[in-house]
Amino acid sequence: MSEQAAARKRARWTGARHVVQVAVLALFMLPLLATGWGLFGGFSGGEEPAPTPAELPFFGTLSSSTVFGAETLDPFAALQAALASKTLPLAWLAAALPVLAVYGLVRGRAFCGWACPVNLMLELVDALRRKLGIAVREAPVPRRAKIGVAAAVLVLSAITSIPVFEAFSPISAVNKGILLGSAAGLWTLAAIVAAELFWGHRVWCRALCPLGGFYEALGRAGQVNVRIDHDACVKCGACKAACLCDPAILEPAIERCDDIVRAGDCMACGACVDACPTRALSMRLGRPRKQA
């Protein structure tokens, strides 16, 4: 088997993740198409009255959706709105808690790895940059800066009475842009693509995205983790080269200081697992205590 064929065979987590990412986008499109509406805020039906997508069992965006009549809210968006309005209705809390619980149990940044459309787009941009042979810095901004950005967004939301991140979110530029024709976040998305091509590798997702910072803090308790077989690891660096978050988060495991990748930054994307030539890494449930 050739090296390329072996690499494709190993890429099962990456392949599965891309399928899920595309499926998430399609899931939000289906209600609009099923009721005769169009994408990008258009309408593809005729003159006859058409049912509204909101009448279907599922409808919405990544910020706010209705599932069989129950509202779900992005916890970070709900927190911004609560601070901006200086109130926290019980309905918002009830809508945000299930999402918070799911990502808290799985791993906070699993949203970034498996659902965020910006991450999927930047993987394509990353591939384009490599094909063009453009070299960029690996870490021009410290990865923990996004926690500070998240905190700043919350403070500014309280001061300005506006959910700040929702006004420039690149996730909205993709998700709400495709569904509703919203232009919010379009310039942010263009700047992120330019930064990815010419400045830093994954600088937005790794270091600047406030939603990523929020989920990094939440991800410290996730039960889906990358485990390492220390005896099988040859410290070749393939996992660090493949990591979408930050190669530094793998170092404690590689250096035998831990049995799992414990950092809240981990997206549980499986890229490092796929890249490992000795199969020393694997995705496992559970969060054992850190080695003394």
HELIX and SHEET records of a PDB file:
HELIX    1   1 GLU A    3  ARG A   10  1                                   8    
HELIX    2   2 ARG A   12  ALA A   34  1                                  23    
HELIX    3   3 PRO A   53  GLU A   55  5                                   3    
HELIX    4   4 PRO A   75  SER A   85  1                                  11    
HELIX    5   5 LEU A   90  VAL A  106  1                                  17    
HELIX    6   6 ALA A  110  TRP A  114  1                                   5    
HELIX    7   7 PRO A  117  LEU A  132  1                                  16    
HELIX    8   8 ALA A  145  THR A  160  1                                  16    
HELIX    9   9 VAL A  164  PHE A  168  1                                   5    
HELIX   10  10 PRO A  170  LEU A  180  1                                  11    
HELIX   11  11 LEU A  186  PHE A  198  1                                  13    
HELIX   12  12 VAL A  203  VAL A  203  1                                   1    
HELIX   13  13 TRP A  204  LEU A  208  3                                   5    
HELIX   14  14 PRO A  210  LEU A  218  1                                   9    
HELIX   15  15 GLY A  219  ALA A  221  5                                   3    
HELIX   16  16 ALA A  238  ALA A  242  1                                   5    
HELIX   17  17 PRO A  247  LEU A  250  5                                   4    
HELIX   18  18 GLU A  251  ILE A  254  1                                   4    
HELIX   19  19 ALA A  271  ALA A  275  1                                   5    
SHEET    1   A 3 PHE A  58  GLY A  60  0                                        
SHEET    2   A 3 SER A  64  VAL A  67 -1                                        
SHEET    3   A 3 ALA A  70  LEU A  73 -1                                        
SHEET    1   B 2 VAL A 224  ILE A 228  0                                        
SHEET    2   B 2 LEU A 281  LEU A 285 -1                                        
END                                                                             
